[in-house]
Amino acid sequence: MIYFDNAATSWPKPPGVVEAMVRFMEAIGANPGRAAHRQAVESGRIVYDTREAVCELFHALDPLRLVWCKNVTEALNLALRGLLRPGDHVVTSSMEHNSMMRPLRALEDGGVEVTVVGCSPQGVLDPAAVEAAIQPNTRLVALNHASNVVGTLLPVAEVGALCRQRGLLLLVDAAQTGGAYPLDMQADQVDLLGFTGHKSLGGPMGTGGLIVGERVDETQLDPLIRGGTGSRSEHEVQPDFLPDMCESGTPNVVGLAGLEVGVRWVLERGVAAIRAHEVALTRTLIDGLRSIPGVTVYGTQDAELQTATVSFNINRMATSEAGLHLDDDYGILCRVGLHCAPTAHKTLGTFPTGTVRFGLSAFNTAEEVQAAIAAVCQLAEESP
Amino acid sequence: MTSEYAVVLVQSTSHAMRVEKLLRDAGIPCKMIPVPRHISSDCGACVRVQYGDMYAVHRAVEAAGIEVESIRAI
């Protein structure tokens, strides 16, 4: 079996992730931040240490400005719904996932102005187009770091510099890049960073978060939910400091125990080494697929300009059929269709049919890539 | 009577974790404990240190730029 659905969720996880989760359940298990007995402290330590690990990875300055969420979708909702008010203007791209687009469309109904800057048919965003979209009431630029459909990297550092120049905030959705491509909140000038734990950070599902940079005034950030935080218990109103103000209710400590090990694995191996491995695989995959008659590869078709996610179609074969054959006949697991990103597919010219998507990870091998190319070649020959 | 201990009071358990880590790295013995009831009705945790280390704790916390609510004898 070949697992090529890492752009959705990575599998397998780095060594030790599962063991850390089992250890938490068997030996610790207590609620963090509530009581202060030894197991509660141990539990709190996991939550805190994981904050530090994630902050180290993204070069975030203050671990207490990291808000845990259940995934990047919740993180983006917190940033967008928490900061934007009626009359504000936000600029985004046409390569966004619905995790960005749907909250924005809902905010639009409530009086927030949204400009979607078009990308090229390869998914490339021109920073000048972002600049041209800025209005007097623009407050935020919200972009994914890389497309979940074709992997195209967006120029976040360029847009980050532009945002600083124009006094705007930059929100980056790092779902597809966190742990697989360098992202530095300081150098890239990112103000809000949404990440998910279950992809290239090597953690389990149900983990993710929003890092709130120092330029963001947290008193202007509305929490998504309110409730118990273990702090200021004498008050019936929500605490007004990070992270507690945005972290009501018992967190997913068992998940964070796994995430900590995943992120430490990424840090030890190094994002640069992971990236180099993935670039090599991606280059082989793109070249192999492009050489097959009848196969169309989308995006930049340049491994250096994208993540290890490659989208393609085989002749006129429905993507659902291709996905079924790849699974049933070749044991290749991938994702087909629209990938929760209709706007991106419209940009690429693949709406509404969609694409077949191979999402590779640090754990895939050159042999697997060669086997997948051979399988697609055979499918293309059989269905002209 | 001289106090044996002092506590570092902070906003939340997450903040207490940070202080605890800082003090451990600085070689100052400390322990996370529930906030004593006579100090606050809060259900959170604080960091207990030796009374004699209070000055060192002050300096460590200040040098790291960590905001604490107070450091006081118990």
Interface residues (C-beta under 8 A of the other chain):
Chain A: P32 G33 R34 A35 A36 A40 V41 G44 R45 V47 Y48 R51 P63 L64 T229 G230 S231 R232 S233 E234 P239 F241 P243 D244
Chain B: Q11 S12 T13 S14 H15 A16 M17 R18 K21 M32 I33 P34 V35 S40 S41 D42 C43 G44 A45 C46
